[in-house]
Amino acid sequence: MANIKTAISMQPSLYEKVAETARKLKIPRSRVLVLAVEEFIQRQDNQLLLAQINEACQDAPTAEEKRRARRGRSSHRLVVEGEW
């Protein structure tokens, strides 16, 4: 896949940190920026997923779900104790 060139603006102090990191890792500055953007996007995706999971887990179980859970625990106990 072809790369797309873009121009960005940043404070000189941040540019120096990017340049220093690139020198230490012996990679181009653009690669440092790509890695940083990829990580940022992954963190955002993870935070969104976590929020969705937390929202789904906030739903209280229905009476039927509670009954099924009790029956499941009882059946599981019988199997574990060898009384099945």
mmCIF file of the N, C-alpha and C atoms, coordinates in Angstrom:
data_MODEL
# 
_entry.id   MODEL 
# 
loop_
_atom_site.group_PDB 
_atom_site.id 
_atom_site.type_symbol 
_atom_site.label_atom_id 
_atom_site.label_alt_id 
_atom_site.label_comp_id 
_atom_site.label_asym_id 
_atom_site.label_entity_id 
_atom_site.label_seq_id 
_atom_site.pdbx_PDB_ins_code 
_atom_site.Cartn_x 
_atom_site.Cartn_y 
_atom_site.Cartn_z 
_atom_site.occupancy 
_atom_site.B_iso_or_equiv 
_atom_site.pdbx_formal_charge 
_atom_site.auth_seq_id 
_atom_site.auth_comp_id 
_atom_site.auth_asym_id 
_atom_site.auth_atom_id 
_atom_site.pdbx_PDB_model_num 
ATOM 1   N N  . MET A 1 1  ? 0.841   -1.168  0.000  1.00 0.00 ? 1  MET A N  1 
ATOM 2   C CA . MET A 1 1  ? 0.000   0.000   0.000  1.00 0.00 ? 1  MET A CA 1 
ATOM 3   C C  . MET A 1 1  ? 0.897   1.245   0.000  1.00 0.00 ? 1  MET A C  1 
ATOM 4   N N  . ALA A 1 2  ? 0.500   2.200   -0.781 1.00 0.00 ? 2  ALA A N  1 
ATOM 5   C CA . ALA A 1 2  ? 1.283   3.437   -0.882 1.00 0.00 ? 2  ALA A CA 1 
ATOM 6   C C  . ALA A 1 2  ? 1.056   4.298   0.349  1.00 0.00 ? 2  ALA A C  1 
ATOM 7   N N  . ASN A 1 3  ? 2.103   4.964   0.759  1.00 0.00 ? 3  ASN A N  1 
ATOM 8   C CA . ASN A 1 3  ? 2.002   5.885   1.891  1.00 0.00 ? 3  ASN A CA 1 
ATOM 9   C C  . ASN A 1 3  ? 1.505   7.237   1.422  1.00 0.00 ? 3  ASN A C  1 
ATOM 10  N N  . ILE A 1 4  ? 0.870   7.952   2.327  1.00 0.00 ? 4  ILE A N  1 
ATOM 11  C CA . ILE A 1 4  ? 0.407   9.300   2.048  1.00 0.00 ? 4  ILE A CA 1 
ATOM 12  C C  . ILE A 1 4  ? 1.257   10.250  2.875  1.00 0.00 ? 4  ILE A C  1 
ATOM 13  N N  . LYS A 1 5  ? 1.804   11.243  2.198  1.00 0.00 ? 5  LYS A N  1 
ATOM 14  C CA . LYS A 1 5  ? 2.607   12.232  2.913  1.00 0.00 ? 5  LYS A CA 1 
ATOM 15  C C  . LYS A 1 5  ? 1.689   13.303  3.468  1.00 0.00 ? 5  LYS A C  1 
ATOM 16  N N  . THR A 1 6  ? 2.040   13.781  4.654  1.00 0.00 ? 6  THR A N  1 
ATOM 17  C CA . THR A 1 6  ? 1.269   14.846  5.282  1.00 0.00 ? 6  THR A CA 1 
ATOM 18  C C  . THR A 1 6  ? 2.220   15.755  6.032  1.00 0.00 ? 6  THR A C  1 
ATOM 19  N N  . ALA A 1 7  ? 1.780   16.941  6.276  1.00 0.00 ? 7  ALA A N  1 
ATOM 20  C CA . ALA A 1 7  ? 2.581   17.897  7.057  1.00 0.00 ? 7  ALA A CA 1 
ATOM 21  C C  . ALA A 1 7  ? 1.855   18.142  8.369  1.00 0.00 ? 7  ALA A C  1 
ATOM 22  N N  . ILE A 1 8  ? 2.611   18.211  9.453  1.00 0.00 ? 8  ILE A N  1 
ATOM 23  C CA . ILE A 1 8  ? 2.026   18.514  10.756 1.00 0.00 ? 8  ILE A CA 1 
ATOM 24  C C  . ILE A 1 8  ? 2.830   19.624  11.410 1.00 0.00 ? 8  ILE A C  1 
ATOM 25  N N  . SER A 1 9  ? 2.176   20.297  12.309 1.00 0.00 ? 9  SER A N  1 
ATOM 26  C CA . SER A 1 9  ? 2.852   21.348  13.069 1.00 0.00 ? 9  SER A CA 1 
ATOM 27  C C  . SER A 1 9  ? 2.942   20.892  14.515 1.00 0.00 ? 9  SER A C  1 
ATOM 28  N N  . MET A 1 10 ? 4.079   21.180  15.142 1.00 0.00 ? 10 MET A N  1 
ATOM 29  C CA . MET A 1 10 ? 4.263   20.851  16.551 1.00 0.00 ? 10 MET A CA 1 
ATOM 30  C C  . MET A 1 10 ? 5.234   21.826  17.174 1.00 0.00 ? 10 MET A C  1 
ATOM 31  N N  . GLN A 1 11 ? 5.193   21.869  18.481 1.00 0.00 ? 11 GLN A N  1 
ATOM 32  C CA . GLN A 1 11 ? 6.105   22.748  19.196 1.00 0.00 ? 11 GLN A CA 1 
ATOM 33  C C  . GLN A 1 11 ? 7.538   22.240  19.017 1.00 0.00 ? 11 GLN A C  1 
ATOM 34  N N  . PRO A 1 12 ? 8.492   23.160  18.981 1.00 0.00 ? 12 PRO A N  1 
ATOM 35  C CA . PRO A 1 12 ? 9.891   22.766  18.806 1.00 0.00 ? 12 PRO A CA 1 
ATOM 36  C C  . PRO A 1 12 ? 10.370  21.749  19.851 1.00 0.00 ? 12 PRO A C  1 
ATOM 37  N N  . SER A 1 13 ? 9.913   21.892  21.088 1.00 0.00 ? 13 SER A N  1 
ATOM 38  C CA . SER A 1 13 ? 10.362  20.962  22.132 1.00 0.00 ? 13 SER A CA 1 
ATOM 39  C C  . SER A 1 13 ? 9.880   19.532  21.846 1.00 0.00 ? 13 SER A C  1 
ATOM 40  N N  . LEU A 1 14 ? 8.660   19.407  21.332 1.00 0.00 ? 14 LEU A N  1 
ATOM 41  C CA . LEU A 1 14 ? 8.151   18.080  20.984 1.00 0.00 ? 14 LEU A CA 1 
ATOM 42  C C  . LEU A 1 14 ? 8.902   17.532  19.775 1.00 0.00 ? 14 LEU A C  1 
ATOM 43  N N  . TYR A 1 15 ? 9.183   18.393  18.805 1.00 0.00 ? 15 TYR A N  1 
ATOM 44  C CA . TYR A 1 15 ? 9.951   17.961  17.634 1.00 0.00 ? 15 TYR A CA 1 
ATOM 45  C C  . TYR A 1 15 ? 11.307  17.403  18.063 1.00 0.00 ? 15 TYR A C  1 
ATOM 46  N N  . GLU A 1 16 ? 11.957  18.081  18.991 1.00 0.00 ? 16 GLU A N  1 
ATOM 47  C CA . GLU A 1 16 ? 13.265  17.614  19.464 1.00 0.00 ? 16 GLU A CA 1 
ATOM 48  C C  . GLU A 1 16 ? 13.150  16.253  20.137 1.00 0.00 ? 16 GLU A C  1 
ATOM 49  N N  . LYS A 1 17 ? 12.080  16.033  20.901 1.00 0.00 ? 17 LYS A N  1 
ATOM 50  C CA . LYS A 1 17 ? 11.879  14.730  21.537 1.00 0.00 ? 17 LYS A CA 1 
ATOM 51  C C  . LYS A 1 17 ? 11.653  13.640  20.491 1.00 0.00 ? 17 LYS A C  1 
ATOM 52  N N  . VAL A 1 18 ? 10.897  13.961  19.469 1.00 0.00 ? 18 VAL A N  1 
ATOM 53  C CA . VAL A 1 18 ? 10.666  12.999  18.378 1.00 0.00 ? 18 VAL A CA 1 
ATOM 54  C C  . VAL A 1 18 ? 11.989  12.688  17.683 1.00 0.00 ? 18 VAL A C  1 
ATOM 55  N N  . ALA A 1 19 ? 12.743  13.722  17.379 1.00 0.00 ? 19 ALA A N  1 
ATOM 56  C CA . ALA A 1 19 ? 14.024  13.539  16.687 1.00 0.00 ? 19 ALA A CA 1 
ATOM 57  C C  . ALA A 1 19 ? 14.983  12.710  17.540 1.00 0.00 ? 19 ALA A C  1 
ATOM 58  N N  . GLU A 1 20 ? 15.048  12.996  18.836 1.00 0.00 ? 20 GLU A N  1 
ATOM 59  C CA . GLU A 1 20 ? 15.931  12.248  19.740 1.00 0.00 ? 20 GLU A CA 1 
ATOM 60  C C  . GLU A 1 20 ? 15.507  10.783  19.825 1.00 0.00 ? 20 GLU A C  1 
ATOM 61  N N  . THR A 1 21 ? 14.210  10.559  19.926 1.00 0.00 ? 21 THR A N  1 
ATOM 62  C CA . THR A 1 21 ? 13.708  9.179   19.976 1.00 0.00 ? 21 THR A CA 1 
ATOM 63  C C  . THR A 1 21 ? 14.062  8.444   18.689 1.00 0.00 ? 21 THR A C  1 
ATOM 64  N N  . ALA A 1 22 ? 13.910  9.105   17.562 1.00 0.00 ? 22 ALA A N  1 
ATOM 65  C CA . ALA A 1 22 ? 14.247  8.494   16.271 1.00 0.00 ? 22 ALA A CA 1 
ATOM 66  C C  . ALA A 1 22 ? 15.731  8.143   16.211 1.00 0.00 ? 22 ALA A C  1 
ATOM 67  N N  . ARG A 1 23 ? 16.577  9.038   16.701 1.00 0.00 ? 23 ARG A N  1 
ATOM 68  C CA . ARG A 1 23 ? 18.026  8.755   16.703 1.00 0.00 ? 23 ARG A CA 1 
ATOM 69  C C  . ARG A 1 23 ? 18.342  7.555   17.588 1.00 0.00 ? 23 ARG A C  1 
ATOM 70  N N  . LYS A 1 24 ? 17.738  7.512   18.787 1.00 0.00 ? 24 LYS A N  1 
ATOM 71  C CA . LYS A 1 24 ? 17.994  6.403   19.704 1.00 0.00 ? 24 LYS A CA 1 
ATOM 72  C C  . LYS A 1 24 ? 17.550  5.067   19.123 1.00 0.00 ? 24 LYS A C  1 
ATOM 73  N N  . LEU A 1 25 ? 16.391  5.081   18.469 1.00 0.00 ? 25 LEU A N  1 
ATOM 74  C CA . LEU A 1 25 ? 15.847  3.840   17.905 1.00 0.00 ? 25 LEU A CA 1 
ATOM 75  C C  . LEU A 1 25 ? 16.385  3.534   16.513 1.00 0.00 ? 25 LEU A C  1 
ATOM 76  N N  . LYS A 1 26 ? 17.109  4.514   15.957 1.00 0.00 ? 26 LYS A N  1 
ATOM 77  C CA . LYS A 1 26 ? 17.673  4.383   14.605 1.00 0.00 ? 26 LYS A CA 1 
ATOM 78  C C  . LYS A 1 26 ? 16.578  4.112   13.576 1.00 0.00 ? 26 LYS A C  1 
ATOM 79  N N  . ILE A 1 27 ? 15.529  4.925   13.672 1.00 0.00 ? 27 ILE A N  1 
ATOM 80  C CA . ILE A 1 27 ? 14.422  4.849   12.717 1.00 0.00 ? 27 ILE A CA 1 
ATOM 81  C C  . ILE A 1 27 ? 14.093  6.276   12.275 1.00 0.00 ? 27 ILE A C  1 
ATOM 82  N N  . PRO A 1 28 ? 13.421  6.429   11.146 1.00 0.00 ? 28 PRO A N  1 
ATOM 83  C CA . PRO A 1 28 ? 13.055  7.778   10.693 1.00 0.00 ? 28 PRO A CA 1 
ATOM 84  C C  . PRO A 1 28 ? 12.068  8.455   11.653 1.00 0.00 ? 28 PRO A C  1 
ATOM 85  N N  . ARG A 1 29 ? 12.116  9.774   11.687 1.00 0.00 ? 29 ARG A N  1 
ATOM 86  C CA . ARG A 1 29 ? 11.169  10.525  12.514 1.00 0.00 ? 29 ARG A CA 1 
ATOM 87  C C  . ARG A 1 29 ? 9.738   10.183  12.145 1.00 0.00 ? 29 ARG A C  1 
ATOM 88  N N  . SER A 1 30 ? 9.488   10.027  10.859 1.00 0.00 ? 30 SER A N  1 
ATOM 89  C CA . SER A 1 30 ? 8.117   9.720   10.433 1.00 0.00 ? 30 SER A CA 1 
ATOM 90  C C  . SER A 1 30 ? 7.633   8.396   11.024 1.00 0.00 ? 30 SER A C  1 
ATOM 91  N N  . ARG A 1 31 ? 8.556   7.443   11.195 1.00 0.00 ? 31 ARG A N  1 
ATOM 92  C CA . ARG A 1 31 ? 8.168   6.155   11.796 1.00 0.00 ? 31 ARG A CA 1 
ATOM 93  C C  . ARG A 1 31 ? 7.791   6.339   13.267 1.00 0.00 ? 31 ARG A C  1 
ATOM 94  N N  . VAL A 1 32 ? 8.503   7.198   13.969 1.00 0.00 ? 32 VAL A N  1 
ATOM 95  C CA . VAL A 1 32 ? 8.169   7.492   15.363 1.00 0.00 ? 32 VAL A CA 1 
ATOM 96  C C  . VAL A 1 32 ? 6.755   8.066   15.429 1.00 0.00 ? 32 VAL A C  1 
ATOM 97  N N  . LEU A 1 33 ? 6.446   8.972   14.537 1.00 0.00 ? 33 LEU A N  1 
ATOM 98  C CA . LEU A 1 33 ? 5.117   9.587   14.537 1.00 0.00 ? 33 LEU A CA 1 
ATOM 99  C C  . LEU A 1 33 ? 4.035   8.568   14.185 1.00 0.00 ? 33 LEU A C  1 
ATOM 100 N N  . VAL A 1 34 ? 4.298   7.704   13.218 1.00 0.00 ? 34 VAL A N  1 
ATOM 101 C CA . VAL A 1 34 ? 3.333   6.658   12.860 1.00 0.00 ? 34 VAL A CA 1 
ATOM 102 C C  . VAL A 1 34 ? 3.088   5.740   14.048 1.00 0.00 ? 34 VAL A C  1 
ATOM 103 N N  . LEU A 1 35 ? 4.154   5.327   14.726 1.00 0.00 ? 35 LEU A N  1 
ATOM 104 C CA . LEU A 1 35 ? 4.003   4.458   15.895 1.00 0.00 ? 35 LEU A CA 1 
ATOM 105 C C  . LEU A 1 35 ? 3.180   5.141   16.981 1.00 0.00 ? 35 LEU A C  1 
ATOM 106 N N  . ALA A 1 36 ? 3.429   6.412   17.187 1.00 0.00 ? 36 ALA A N  1 
ATOM 107 C CA . ALA A 1 36 ? 2.699   7.160   18.210 1.00 0.00 ? 36 ALA A CA 1 
ATOM 108 C C  . ALA A 1 36 ? 1.213   7.272   17.859 1.00 0.00 ? 36 ALA A C  1 
ATOM 109 N N  . VAL A 1 37 ? 0.911   7.543   16.607 1.00 0.00 ? 37 VAL A N  1 
ATOM 110 C CA . VAL A 1 37 ? -0.489  7.653   16.178 1.00 0.00 ? 37 VAL A CA 1 
ATOM 111 C C  . VAL A 1 37 ? -1.178  6.299   16.283 1.00 0.00 ? 37 VAL A C  1 
ATOM 112 N N  . GLU A 1 38 ? -0.491  5.232   15.869 1.00 0.00 ? 38 GLU A N  1 
ATOM 113 C CA . GLU A 1 38 ? -1.078  3.890   15.980 1.00 0.00 ? 38 GLU A CA 1 
ATOM 114 C C  . GLU A 1 38 ? -1.403  3.556   17.433 1.00 0.00 ? 38 GLU A C  1 
ATOM 115 N N  . GLU A 1 39 ? -0.482  3.852   18.331 1.00 0.00 ? 39 GLU A N  1 
ATOM 116 C CA . GLU A 1 39 ? -0.716  3.573   19.746 1.00 0.00 ? 39 GLU A CA 1 
ATOM 117 C C  . GLU A 1 39 ? -1.862  4.414   20.293 1.00 0.00 ? 39 GLU A C  1 
ATOM 118 N N  . PHE A 1 40 ? -1.922  5.683   19.908 1.00 0.00 ? 40 PHE A N  1 
ATOM 119 C CA . PHE A 1 40 ? -2.994  6.562   20.360 1.00 0.00 ? 40 PHE A CA 1 
ATOM 120 C C  . PHE A 1 40 ? -4.352  6.025   19.907 1.00 0.00 ? 40 PHE A C  1 
ATOM 121 N N  . ILE A 1 41 ? -4.443  5.632   18.649 1.00 0.00 ? 41 ILE A N  1 
ATOM 122 C CA . ILE A 1 41 ? -5.703  5.114   18.120 1.00 0.00 ? 41 ILE A CA 1 
ATOM 123 C C  . ILE A 1 41 ? -6.081  3.812   18.823 1.00 0.00 ? 41 ILE A C  1 
ATOM 124 N N  . GLN A 1 42 ? -5.109  2.941   19.077 1.00 0.00 ? 42 GLN A N  1 
ATOM 125 C CA . GLN A 1 42 ? -5.388  1.696   19.784 1.00 0.00 ? 42 GLN A CA 1 
ATOM 126 C C  . GLN A 1 42 ? -5.912  1.970   21.186 1.00 0.00 ? 42 GLN A C  1 
ATOM 127 N N  . ARG A 1 43 ? -5.326  2.938   21.869 1.00 0.00 ? 43 ARG A N  1 
ATOM 128 C CA . ARG A 1 43 ? -5.799  3.298   23.219 1.00 0.00 ? 43 ARG A CA 1 
ATOM 129 C C  . ARG A 1 43 ? -7.231  3.821   23.169 1.00 0.00 ? 43 ARG A C  1 
ATOM 130 N N  . GLN A 1 44 ? -7.535  4.644   22.173 1.00 0.00 ? 44 GLN A N  1 
ATOM 131 C CA . GLN A 1 44 ? -8.891  5.169   22.033 1.00 0.00 ? 44 GLN A CA 1 
ATOM 132 C C  . GLN A 1 44 ? -9.876  4.031   21.783 1.00 0.00 ? 44 GLN A C  1 
ATOM 133 N N  . ASP A 1 45 ? -9.508  3.104   20.905 1.00 0.00 ? 45 ASP A N  1 
ATOM 134 C CA . ASP A 1 45 ? -10.359 1.941   20.623 1.00 0.00 ? 45 ASP A CA 1 
ATOM 135 C C  . ASP A 1 45 ? -10.576 1.116   21.887 1.00 0.00 ? 45 ASP A C  1 
ATOM 136 N N  . ASN A 1 46 ? -9.506  0.912   22.661 1.00 0.00 ? 46 ASN A N  1 
ATOM 137 C CA . ASN A 1 46 ? -9.606  0.132   23.897 1.00 0.00 ? 46 ASN A CA 1 
ATOM 138 C C  . ASN A 1 46 ? -10.508 0.822   24.913 1.00 0.00 ? 46 ASN A C  1 
ATOM 139 N N  . GLN A 1 47 ? -10.402 2.146   25.019 1.00 0.00 ? 47 GLN A N  1 
ATOM 140 C CA . GLN A 1 47 ? -11.251 2.882   25.955 1.00 0.00 ? 47 GLN A CA 1 
ATOM 141 C C  . GLN A 1 47 ? -12.718 2.796   25.551 1.00 0.00 ? 47 GLN A C  1 
ATOM 142 N N  . LEU A 1 48 ? -12.977 2.862   24.255 1.00 0.00 ? 48 LEU A N  1 
ATOM 143 C CA . LEU A 1 48 ? -14.350 2.740   23.765 1.00 0.00 ? 48 LEU A CA 1 
ATOM 144 C C  . LEU A 1 48 ? -14.898 1.349   24.065 1.00 0.00 ? 48 LEU A C  1 
ATOM 145 N N  . LEU A 1 49 ? -14.095 0.325   23.806 1.00 0.00 ? 49 LEU A N  1 
ATOM 146 C CA . LEU A 1 49 ? -14.518 -1.047  24.082 1.00 0.00 ? 49 LEU A CA 1 
ATOM 147 C C  . LEU A 1 49 ? -14.782 -1.237  25.568 1.00 0.00 ? 49 LEU A C  1 
ATOM 148 N N  . LEU A 1 50 ? -13.906 -0.726  26.408 1.00 0.00 ? 50 LEU A N  1 
ATOM 149 C CA . LEU A 1 50 ? -14.090 -0.843  27.852 1.00 0.00 ? 50 LEU A CA 1 
ATOM 150 C C  . LEU A 1 50 ? -15.376 -0.144  28.293 1.00 0.00 ? 50 LEU A C  1 
ATOM 151 N N  . ALA A 1 51 ? -15.652 1.013   27.738 1.00 0.00 ? 51 ALA A N  1 
ATOM 152 C CA . ALA A 1 51 ? -16.887 1.732   28.076 1.00 0.00 ? 51 ALA A CA 1 
ATOM 153 C C  . ALA A 1 51 ? -18.106 0.914   27.661 1.00 0.00 ? 51 ALA A C  1 
ATOM 154 N N  . GLN A 1 52 ? -18.039 0.279   26.500 1.00 0.00 ? 52 GLN A N  1 
ATOM 155 C CA . GLN A 1 52 ? -19.153 -0.549  26.037 1.00 0.00 ? 52 GLN A CA 1 
ATOM 156 C C  . GLN A 1 52 ? -19.329 -1.774  26.936 1.00 0.00 ? 52 GLN A C  1 
ATOM 157 N N  . ILE A 1 53 ? -18.230 -2.391  27.334 1.00 0.00 ? 53 ILE A N  1 
ATOM 158 C CA . ILE A 1 53 ? -18.302 -3.549  28.234 1.00 0.00 ? 53 ILE A CA 1 
ATOM 159 C C  . ILE A 1 53 ? -18.884 -3.129  29.575 1.00 0.00 ? 53 ILE A C  1 
ATOM 160 N N  . ASN A 1 54 ? -18.394 -2.017  30.118 1.00 0.00 ? 54 ASN A N  1 
ATOM 161 C CA . ASN A 1 54 ? -18.903 -1.532  31.403 1.00 0.00 ? 54 ASN A CA 1 
ATOM 162 C C  . ASN A 1 54 ? -20.396 -1.223  31.332 1.00 0.00 ? 54 ASN A C  1 
ATOM 163 N N  . GLU A 1 55 ? -20.820 -0.633  30.231 1.00 0.00 ? 55 GLU A N  1 
ATOM 164 C CA . GLU A 1 55 ? -22.242 -0.317  30.065 1.00 0.00 ? 55 GLU A CA 1 
ATOM 165 C C  . GLU A 1 55 ? -23.068 -1.599  30.001 1.00 0.00 ? 55 GLU A C  1 
ATOM 166 N N  . ALA A 1 56 ? -22.583 -2.583  29.283 1.00 0.00 ? 56 ALA A N  1 
ATOM 167 C CA . ALA A 1 56 ? -23.313 -3.851  29.167 1.00 0.00 ? 56 ALA A CA 1 
ATOM 168 C C  . ALA A 1 56 ? -23.388 -4.572  30.509 1.00 0.00 ? 56 ALA A C  1 
ATOM 169 N N  . CYS A 1 57 ? -22.344 -4.453  31.304 1.00 0.00 ? 57 CYS A N  1 
ATOM 170 C CA . CYS A 1 57 ? -22.302 -5.151  32.595 1.00 0.00 ? 57 CYS A CA 1 
ATOM 171 C C  . CYS A 1 57 ? -23.136 -4.454  33.661 1.00 0.00 ? 57 CYS A C  1 
ATOM 172 N N  . GLN A 1 58 ? -23.573 -3.257  33.418 1.00 0.00 ? 58 GLN A N  1 
ATOM 173 C CA . GLN A 1 58 ? -24.368 -2.536  34.406 1.00 0.00 ? 58 GLN A CA 1 
ATOM 174 C C  . GLN A 1 58 ? -25.816 -3.006  34.426 1.00 0.00 ? 58 GLN A C  1 
ATOM 175 N N  . ASP A 1 59 ? -26.238 -3.695  33.371 1.00 0.00 ? 59 ASP A N  1 
ATOM 176 C CA . ASP A 1 59 ? -27.605 -4.196  33.346 1.00 0.00 ? 59 ASP A CA 1 
ATOM 177 C C  . ASP A 1 59 ? -27.787 -5.248  34.427 1.00 0.00 ? 59 ASP A C  1 
ATOM 178 N N  . ALA A 1 60 ? -28.800 -5.068  35.247 1.00 0.00 ? 60 ALA A N  1 
ATOM 179 C CA . ALA A 1 60 ? -29.091 -6.054  36.286 1.00 0.00 ? 60 ALA A CA 1 
ATOM 180 C C  . ALA A 1 60 ? -29.713 -7.287  35.631 1.00 0.00 ? 60 ALA A C  1 
ATOM 181 N N  . PRO A 1 61 ? -29.372 -8.471  36.136 1.00 0.00 ? 61 PRO A N  1 
ATOM 182 C CA . PRO A 1 61 ? -29.957 -9.679  35.552 1.00 0.00 ? 61 PRO A CA 1 
ATOM 183 C C  . PRO A 1 61 ? -31.465 -9.734  35.792 1.00 0.00 ? 61 PRO A C  1 
ATOM 184 N N  . THR A 1 62 ? -32.166 -10.293 34.827 1.00 0.00 ? 62 THR A N  1 
ATOM 185 C CA . THR A 1 62 ? -33.607 -10.467 34.971 1.00 0.00 ? 62 THR A CA 1 
ATOM 186 C C  . THR A 1 62 ? -33.867 -11.627 35.925 1.00 0.00 ? 62 THR A C  1 
ATOM 187 N N  . ALA A 1 63 ? -35.119 -11.762 36.339 1.00 0.00 ? 63 ALA A N  1 
ATOM 188 C CA . ALA A 1 63 ? -35.491 -12.871 37.231 1.00 0.00 ? 63 ALA A CA 1 
ATOM 189 C C  . ALA A 1 63 ? -35.181 -14.205 36.564 1.00 0.00 ? 63 ALA A C  1 
ATOM 190 N N  . GLU A 1 64 ? -35.444 -14.307 35.274 1.00 0.00 ? 64 GLU A N  1 
ATOM 191 C CA . GLU A 1 64 ? -35.166 -15.560 34.551 1.00 0.00 ? 64 GLU A CA 1 
ATOM 192 C C  . GLU A 1 64 ? -33.667 -15.846 34.513 1.00 0.00 ? 64 GLU A C  1 
ATOM 193 N N  . GLU A 1 65 ? -32.857 -14.821 34.290 1.00 0.00 ? 65 GLU A N  1 
ATOM 194 C CA . GLU A 1 65 ? -31.398 -15.013 34.281 1.00 0.00 ? 65 GLU A CA 1 
ATOM 195 C C  . GLU A 1 65 ? -30.903 -15.465 35.647 1.00 0.00 ? 65 GLU A C  1 
ATOM 196 N N  . LYS A 1 66 ? -31.493 -14.920 36.714 1.00 0.00 ? 66 LYS A N  1 
ATOM 197 C CA . LYS A 1 66 ? -31.109 -15.342 38.060 1.00 0.00 ? 66 LYS A CA 1 
ATOM 198 C C  . LYS A 1 66 ? -31.471 -16.806 38.289 1.00 0.00 ? 66 LYS A C  1 
ATOM 199 N N  . ARG A 1 67 ? -32.665 -17.218 37.848 1.00 0.00 ? 67 ARG A N  1 
ATOM 200 C CA . ARG A 1 67 ? -33.073 -18.623 37.999 1.00 0.00 ? 67 ARG A CA 1 
ATOM 201 C C  . ARG A 1 67 ? -32.120 -19.545 37.235 1.00 0.00 ? 67 ARG A C  1 
ATOM 202 N N  . ARG A 1 68 ? -31.790 -19.172 36.007 1.00 0.00 ? 68 ARG A N  1 
ATOM 203 C CA . ARG A 1 68 ? -30.869 -19.999 35.208 1.00 0.00 ? 68 ARG A CA 1 
ATOM 204 C C  . ARG A 1 68 ? -29.506 -20.106 35.882 1.00 0.00 ? 68 ARG A C  1 
ATOM 205 N N  . ALA A 1 69 ? -29.033 -19.014 36.452 1.00 0.00 ? 69 ALA A N  1 
ATOM 206 C CA . ALA A 1 69 ? -27.734 -19.025 37.125 1.00 0.00 ? 69 ALA A CA 1 
ATOM 207 C C  . ALA A 1 69 ? -27.767 -19.953 38.336 1.00 0.00 ? 69 ALA A C  1 
ATOM 208 N N  . ARG A 1 70 ? -28.856 -19.891 39.110 1.00 0.00 ? 70 ARG A N  1 
ATOM 209 C CA . ARG A 1 70 ? -28.975 -20.789 40.270 1.00 0.00 ? 70 ARG A CA 1 
ATOM 210 C C  . ARG A 1 70 ? -28.995 -22.242 39.836 1.00 0.00 ? 70 ARG A C  1 
ATOM 211 N N  . ARG A 1 71 ? -29.787 -22.546 38.796 1.00 0.00 ? 71 ARG A N  1 
ATOM 212 C CA . ARG A 1 71 ? -29.842 -23.930 38.299 1.00 0.00 ? 71 ARG A CA 1 
ATOM 213 C C  . ARG A 1 71 ? -28.474 -24.362 37.783 1.00 0.00 ? 71 ARG A C  1 
ATOM 214 N N  . GLY A 1 72 ? -27.795 -23.464 37.104 1.00 0.00 ? 72 GLY A N  1 
ATOM 215 C CA . GLY A 1 72 ? -26.463 -23.785 36.586 1.00 0.00 ? 72 GLY A CA 1 
ATOM 216 C C  . GLY A 1 72 ? -25.477 -24.069 37.701 1.00 0.00 ? 72 GLY A C  1 
ATOM 217 N N  . ARG A 1 73 ? -25.518 -23.267 38.745 1.00 0.00 ? 73 ARG A N  1 
ATOM 218 C CA . ARG A 1 73 ? -24.621 -23.493 39.880 1.00 0.00 ? 73 ARG A CA 1 
ATOM 219 C C  . ARG A 1 73 ? -24.936 -24.813 40.560 1.00 0.00 ? 73 ARG A C  1 
ATOM 220 N N  . SER A 1 74 ? -26.230 -25.137 40.701 1.00 0.00 ? 74 SER A N  1 
ATOM 221 C CA . SER A 1 74 ? -26.613 -26.408 41.328 1.00 0.00 ? 74 SER A CA 1 
ATOM 222 C C  . SER A 1 74 ? -26.125 -27.581 40.494 1.00 0.00 ? 74 SER A C  1 
ATOM 223 N N  . SER A 1 75 ? -26.331 -27.517 39.185 1.00 0.00 ? 75 SER A N  1 
ATOM 224 C CA . SER A 1 75 ? -25.878 -28.600 38.301 1.00 0.00 ? 75 SER A CA 1 
ATOM 225 C C  . SER A 1 75 ? -24.362 -28.719 38.335 1.00 0.00 ? 75 SER A C  1 
ATOM 226 N N  . HIS A 1 76 ? -23.684 -27.599 38.318 1.00 0.00 ? 76 HIS A N  1 
ATOM 227 C CA . HIS A 1 76 ? -22.225 -27.602 38.342 1.00 0.00 ? 76 HIS A CA 1 
ATOM 228 C C  . HIS A 1 76 ? -21.721 -28.238 39.634 1.00 0.00 ? 76 HIS A C  1 
ATOM 229 N N  . ARG A 1 77 ? -22.347 -27.893 40.758 1.00 0.00 ? 77 ARG A N  1 
ATOM 230 C CA . ARG A 1 77 ? -21.950 -28.454 42.049 1.00 0.00 ? 77 ARG A CA 1 
ATOM 231 C C  . ARG A 1 77 ? -22.091 -29.981 42.034 1.00 0.00 ? 77 ARG A C  1 
ATOM 232 N N  . LEU A 1 78 ? -23.180 -30.482 41.466 1.00 0.00 ? 78 LEU A N  1 
ATOM 233 C CA . LEU A 1 78 ? -23.384 -31.926 41.386 1.00 0.00 ? 78 LEU A CA 1 
ATOM 234 C C  . LEU A 1 78 ? -22.306 -32.601 40.546 1.00 0.00 ? 78 LEU A C  1 
ATOM 235 N N  . VAL A 1 79 ? -21.965 -31.968 39.432 1.00 0.00 ? 79 VAL A N  1 
ATOM 236 C CA . VAL A 1 79 ? -20.942 -32.537 38.553 1.00 0.00 ? 79 VAL A CA 1 
ATOM 237 C C  . VAL A 1 79 ? -19.595 -32.546 39.264 1.00 0.00 ? 79 VAL A C  1 
ATOM 238 N N  . VAL A 1 80 ? -19.247 -31.443 39.899 1.00 0.00 ? 80 VAL A N  1 
ATOM 239 C CA . VAL A 1 80 ? -17.949 -31.345 40.587 1.00 0.00 ? 80 VAL A CA 1 
ATOM 240 C C  . VAL A 1 80 ? -17.863 -32.328 41.745 1.00 0.00 ? 80 VAL A C  1 
ATOM 241 N N  . GLU A 1 81 ? -18.957 -32.481 42.441 1.00 0.00 ? 81 GLU A N  1 
ATOM 242 C CA . GLU A 1 81 ? -18.945 -33.390 43.599 1.00 0.00 ? 81 GLU A CA 1 
ATOM 243 C C  . GLU A 1 81 ? -19.145 -34.843 43.205 1.00 0.00 ? 81 GLU A C  1 
ATOM 244 N N  . GLY A 1 82 ? -19.331 -35.090 41.901 1.00 0.00 ? 82 GLY A N  1 
ATOM 245 C CA . GLY A 1 82 ? -19.457 -36.455 41.419 1.00 0.00 ? 82 GLY A CA 1 
ATOM 246 C C  . GLY A 1 82 ? -20.799 -37.087 41.677 1.00 0.00 ? 82 GLY A C  1 
ATOM 247 N N  . GLU A 1 83 ? -21.833 -36.316 41.871 1.00 0.00 ? 83 GLU A N  1 
ATOM 248 C CA . GLU A 1 83 ? -23.162 -36.835 42.168 1.00 0.00 ? 83 GLU A CA 1 
ATOM 249 C C  . GLU A 1 83 ? -24.080 -36.740 40.982 1.00 0.00 ? 83 GLU A C  1 
ATOM 250 N N  . TRP A 1 84 ? -23.594 -36.447 39.845 1.00 0.00 ? 84 TRP A N  1 
ATOM 251 C CA . TRP A 1 84 ? -24.410 -36.244 38.650 1.00 0.00 ? 84 TRP A CA 1 
ATOM 252 C C  . TRP A 1 84 ? -24.946 -37.502 38.095 1.00 0.00 ? 84 TRP A C  1 
# 
